[in-house]
């Protein structure tokens, strides 16, 4: 059994070649629509430069690129980036979200997917993401969530505990284990944190959330606060 404290550099290296097929199966085909919602809320313009954090195989980076903006995708797992389909206007680099290798205010906006469950300090990580976005720029995140309505939560619990491992097994034994891990990972995060509170604690303003598919996922977005006059 994969522990909920597993590090992403341990969990993800074997997953790159099958990641896109598995994500479609495990989300019952819903994730493509979730990524489109993420890209719409990110609202990139053709002249923008966006950073896609935890880019994996570049699915969100490619969605952003449809707007005409330039995109840099960053991930700490080489095999995920190796599995990415290259496209003009997208550059991929290796690096950690907690210590981004970019100067302050280097990007017009930033997207991030399925990250905060894997970091030790979500607030500090969000502050680091905000650091590399210009004041007024937008941060947008896609993450799994846990439904609030009890009947829906019961169905979600059954799917995450029983359905996800079975669907994952259609891909590989490794994905069976990932399917069994996901529900526990999501529960653990939701028990500890309220997402919008985490964002506000990181200094991000105008925070809002779109709830997706009965509360099983969410897109959260907000803006980097303008620096006070005279700040260095």
Secondary structure, 3 states (H helix, E strand, C coil): CCCCCCCHHHHCHHHHHHHHHHHHHHCCCCHHHHHHHHHHHHCCCCCCEEEEECCCCCHHHHHHHCCCCEEEEEECCHHHHHCCCCCCCEEEEECECCECCCCCCCEEEEEEECCHHHCCCHHHHHHHHHHCEEEEEEEEEEEECCCCCHHHHHHHHHHHHHHHHHHHHCCCHHHHHHHHHHHHHHHHHHHHCCHHHHHHHCCEEEEEEEEEHHHCEEEEEEEECCCCCCCC
